[in-house]
Amino acid sequence: MSYDFAPLFRSAIGFDRLAQLVDTAAQNPVSPSYPPYNIEKVAESRYMLTMAVAGFGPDDIELTVQDNTLVVAGRVTGGQPDREILYRGIARRAFERRFVLADHIVVENANLDNGLLCIAVRHVVPEALKPRRIPISSGTATPAPGAQTPDTLTPGSTDEGNAATAAPQSHAPFASASGTTTADHAGASRQAA
């Protein structure tokens, strides 16, 4: 059985692992029933995986995490007892169970007590992914990179938005058509008076 994820990929980014997860589940249509287990949510971001592994000791079980997959494997290391078993109701056979972990899931520890293997798992949200509040300032806005501000204008440069802040020009006397300046006219009129 195959699924078409094209509609999902047209509107979502980063869900490649979802397709991989569904493919993995489709390849193993029959889930093994041994050993039985529970998955519990014990807190907001904490989970507990409990497996019934009667007859196994801590040295008989191996836990590994690789590529977001938790692998719990049990190997029978002890030899056969010298007794004849008339009925075997306690299945002490080798097993391997795989659990796909979501992103940022960390296996904290494992404990074997009274034939129950308890594996503590926690969801750790990195600081970069936690919501953060952005402060809003009031007053002057920060200029865009490369924009000229009144204090960065050089003499002789013009900025249409800052025409009032440009350097004032000197009021030198201007020349008339006869070649005399306004200062000359003012001096001549004082002498005539």
Buried (B, 14 or more C-beta within 10 A) or exposed (E): EEEEBEEEEEEEEEEEEBEEBBEEEEEEEEEEEBBEBEEEEEEEEEBBBBBBBEEBEEEBBEEEBEEBEBEBBBEEEEEEEEEEEEEEEEEBEEBEBEBBBEEEBEBEEBEBEEEBBBBBBBBEEEEEEEEEEEEEEEEEEEEEEEEBEEEEBEEEEEBEEBEEEBEEEEEEEEEEEEEEBEEBEEEEEEEEE
